[in-house]
Amino acid sequence: MSYITTVTGSYPRKEVQKDTLRKPTVSEEESFEMIKWAVKEQSDLGLDIITDGEGYRENMYWFYQLRLDGVDAINKVRKDFTLGGSMKGVDLSKTHGTKGFGIECAVVKDEIKNLKTGLAKKWKVARDNTPSNVRVKQTITGPHMLARFSVNQRPDLYPDDIALTKAYANALTAELEEVVNEGCDYVQFDEPVWTENVNETKWAAEILNGIIEKFPNVDFNLHVCGGNAHRKRGFFGKYTDMIEAFKILKVDEIHLEHCSLHYKMLDVFDDWKFDGKVSLGVIDQRIDNTETEEDIVKAIKPALEYFPKEKILLTSECGFGHVPIDIVKNKIKILVETAKKL
């Protein structure tokens, strides 16, 4: 058997954006056309598991916050973050630097409810326009990131970050019910901010488990990366520092960066005896150069000490949304070709 190949989530828009991090809002019809194009691109490249491309999103957090009651994502407020985790061995040319960062965040002004993303329709369009032998997963930004990238002006409603995250989780659960009712049985949560604040990951995992438990017939994957906006890693918390969170997770699959890290990511599985599948980041979307078959084989080899071949999926470390389309295609082609050879 060949290794299964997949993508993290985002795929470039057909029309090149000046700012890939802050894309303009599109209509429902435009979003459907983006999805049809993205799923055909991914399927034609030979991937086994694809997404809808996420091209319709303004970005991975505003997309949800703009469509929630109680959250003002128009009149944003700056929020500053300090980088956590070890910088030892980090290639600073691939990062946003060492002093942290500040971003404009949505403001929580009332009860968080009534999420209206239309993801159910979007998933159905993706499924209906994808060959039956190709699986379509639904990607969803996790509740911890949405809370972390919010400014909470209602401590009377949400006294701490845990309460705020639970509120986002409840809104996501209601939306996810509609997606699952359309037939979706494969969902990926994206929680890049786990590596920004590793001390919050255990309670964040408990909240994520609360969502997962409501959908027993769905395969759940969790993607945890280092941020990677504009193809530069933003956060540096190590996976090994999140071990207590990983141990309680009830996911069927874990998707981690691997090939470009400054430490051995696989060490996390020395203490976490995970019996699910691992989506292994063997392609670095930050660099323009296309990996070779030898590069990919070298990245896979140590994972075989922890997982049988049938439980290893090959993918990129993070999404392709910020990457020029020709580079994306070259990287996916070598990924698929190598998987078939192996």
C-alpha positions, -999 to 999 in steps of 0.1 A, spaced: 0 0 0 10 36 -6 12 62 21 -19 83 24 -13 119 13 -32 150 25 -30 187 31 -33 208 62 -62 230 51 -56 262 32 -49 263 -5 -41 295 -24 -68 316 -39 -70 314 -77 -65 352 -78 -33 362 -61 -39 384 -30 -17 413 -20 -22 403 17 -28 366 21 -34 370 58 -63 395 55 -84 386 25 -115 405 15 -150 390 23 -166 372 -6 -202 363 -14 -216 328 -9 -216 322 -47 -180 334 -49 -171 311 -21 -187 281 -39 -167 289 -70 -135 290 -49 -143 257 -34 -150 240 -67 -117 253 -81 -97 243 -50 -110 207 -47 -104 201 -84 -68 214 -81 -61 191 -51 -78 161 -66 -61 165 -99 -27 166 -81 -35 131 -67 -41 137 -30 -61 111 -11 -76 136 14 -83 172 6 -101 202 21 -123 229 6 -92 251 4 -105 277 29 -101 304 2 -133 321 12 -120 330 47 -108 365 56 -84 346 78 -86 316 101 -101 335 131 -119 366 117 -139 342 95 -157 330 126 -157 361 147 -173 382 119 -202 358 119 -210 356 156 -234 375 177 -217 391 207 -184 396 189 -173 428 172 -148 419 145 -151 452 127 -139 476 154 -109 456 165 -85 463 194 -48 456 194 -36 428 216 1 421 223 16 386 227 50 375 240 65 344 225 68 314 246 90 283 243 126 278 237 143 297 209 174 275 211 184 264 176 157 284 159 164 297 124 153 333 129 151 338 91 120 316 92 104 334 121 88 368 130 116 375 155 120 371 192 101 400 207 66 388 203 39 404 182 7 424 183 -24 420 162 -58 435 159 -83 413 177 -121 411 177 -138 424 208 -162 403 229 -191 426 238 -220 403 246 -230 367 247 -213 346 221 -239 328 200 -255 321 166 -224 313 145 -234 316 108 -205 305 86 -224 283 62 -198 256 65 -224 229 60 -232 242 25 -196 247 18 -187 211 28 -215 198 6 -202 218 -24 -167 204 -18 -180 168 -15 -203 171 -46 -174 183 -67 -148 158 -56 -142 123 -69 -157 96 -47 -123 80 -40 -110 112 -25 -120 121 11 -130 156 21 -122 168 56 -138 199 72 -113 222 89 -124 243 118 -104 268 139 -104 256 174 -120 274 204 -87 282 222 -74 302 193 -106 321 189 -105 330 225 -68 339 226 -73 362 196 -101 380 213 -102 410 236 -127 402 264 -147 433 275 -173 412 293 -157 396 323 -191 396 339 -201 370 313 -167 353 308 -146 358 339 -115 341 325 -100 326 293 -115 291 301 -150 305 302 -144 324 270 -130 293 252 -161 273 263 -184 299 249 -166 297 215 -167 259 218 -205 259 222 -209 281 191 -186 259 171 -205 228 183 -238 241 170 -223 249 136 -205 215 135 -239 197 140 -250 211 107 -219 201 89 -221 165 102 -258 164 93 -248 170 57 -227 138 58 -193 150 69 -175 123 90 -139 138 92 -132 170 110 -99 188 117 -95 213 145 -66 239 141 -50 251 173 -18 269 164 -19 290 195 -12 260 217 24 266 209 21 302 219 10 294 254 17 258 264 4 264 299 -31 266 287 -31 234 266 -45 209 292 -77 228 298 -79 236 261 -77 199 254 -105 192 279 -127 217 261 -119 202 227 -128 168 241 -162 182 251 -169 189 214 -155 156 202 -176 135 226 -208 149 210 -200 134 176 -191 97 181 -193 88 144 -168 115 133 -131 111 129 -114 140 146 -79 153 138 -60 180 157 -35 202 139 -10 220 161 16 241 144 38 272 152 16 298 136 33 303 103 16 335 91 32 348 59 54 316 58 72 324 91 69 304 123 54 326 150 53 304 181 79 281 197 64 261 225 75 225 221 52 196 217 69 178 246 58 207 268 22 199 260 24 162 269 -3 164 296 -27 179 271 -19 153 244 -23 124 268 -60 133 275 -69 142 239 -97 120 224 -87 126 188 -83 99 161 -54 117 144 -28 142 153 -12 166 127 22 180 137 51 199 122 81 177 118 107 183 91 118 218 99 117 219 137 148 228 158 141 198 180 130 162 177 92 164 176 88 126 178 101 126 214 65 135 224 55 99 215 80 85 241 56 94 268 24 97 248 14 62 237 -9 74 209 -27 46 191 -43 68 164 -29 82 131 -2 108 127 -2 134 99 35 139 95 47 173 82 73 162 57 69 193 34 80 227 45 56 253 31 79 282 42 106 275 17 104 279 -21 126 250 -29 108 217 -37 117 188 -15 133 158 -31 121 122 -27 152 117 -6 142 145 17 107 130 23 120 95 29 145 109 54 117 126 72 95 95 73 121 71 85 122 80 122 84 80 124 83 43 116 99 37 150 66 49 166 39 42 140 32 15 115 31 26 79 -7 24 77 -10 50 105 13 76 89 -2 103 66 21 125 46 14 162 44 29 197 48 37 212 81 11 239 77 -13 253 52 -5 265 17 -27 297 18 3 320 18 23 301 -8 25 309 -45 5 284 -65 33 271 -86 54 263 -55 23 246 -40 18 224 -70 54 213 -72 55 204 -35 22 184 -37 34 166 -68 66 153 -52 46 144 -21 22 123 -41 49 108 -63 70 98 -34 40 82 -15 32 61 -45 68 49 -49 70 40 -12 
